[in-house]
């Protein structure tokens, strides 16, 4: 049970406070309710660009990292489809430094031409190195638009194409910041060896004066129900053939999300999982294979991906994947196997909640989902899942017409076919 208190400032900033006297540290996690799904389709990659820009200097503090390092702190950030998350940890005696630093960049970035150009080049180089010039790097750039035709999940967090970041203007960048980076669109978690009184005092001192702004309305297009299986084959200079198969599923708030999470564990969590035992160890069709859930705020994907052993036919490999996935729609899962993965999830939840940073991130995320206290109910949600729940969910979503498949093949196969 993670105990916390909620503080809401007059400008709309939601603060979740969690005391943990067992650590000498304080962690501050600020989640901004903006991700790649909130971008204009002709100006993608902005949420990720801001992940970098937020470290380029704010209106009163030229360097973010230098004073934090002097205070003995560490920081990082990440962006995904739905959120942009910034976090730092530092010794409790220097905790006010976190309030000072984070409030200033929430107040306003410096917005210098130099900072924009430096971070623009960083993002462009990342796009090239991680997505275009790396084996299998463009998988997400291919799979997502294959699965989504209307919803903005059809582009990746890095953006649809480099030109969107290359051509981003200062006015566009400022407009994005003004729309999403303000107290009413943020959730701040302060966790660690610090009192509520101190958190409240410093929050009011540093964040209180920041202007309140209305939260942007989110009116995203709903992805139509897919009625036909989709398939794409690409050839690349890679060392092994791969297959990526996905099914449309529910959103993160839906109770079925937890069903899919358990199914993914049954299929691929560890060397005793079904896909590993059958397709890697016994049949030797794959060198590695995994199943996972995207866990998006809007309807997401259940994905199975794997690299094939030399000589394995990709269509036969797909049939094997289907056989294991569709098992859940027409066969009865044993109570023992279900309980086994439930136990693993319970252990993982308990372990993750011993780390101050993990707790801070989780509290912020569940507050965004609806209430930070939902974090304390996660274990019970998994524990209550039945064999019938798994089968009913599988029957609803695991259908051939609801799937997309990407064959990612070696270039020499293309030459042989020609």
ABEGO torsion letter per residue (X at the ends): XBBBBBBBBAAGBBBBBBBBAABABBBBBBBBBBBAAABBAABBGAAAAAAAAAAAEBAABABAAAAAAAAGBBBBBBBBAABBBBBBBBBAAAAAAAAAAAAAAAABBAGBAAAAAAAAAAAAAAAAAAAAABBGAAAAAAAAAAABAABAAABBAAEABAAAAAABBAAAAAAAAAAABBAAABBBBBBEBBBAAAAAAAAAAAAAABBBBBBBBBBBBBBBBBABBBBBBBBBBBABBBBBBBBBBBBAABAAAAAAAAAAAAAABEAABAAAAAAAAAAGABABBBBBBAGBABBBBBBBBBBBBBGBBAAAAAAAAAAAAAAAAABBBBAAAAAAAAAAAAAAAAAAAABAAAAAAAAAAAAAAGBAAAAAAAAAAAAABBAAAAAAAAAAABBAAABBBBBBBBAAAAAAAX
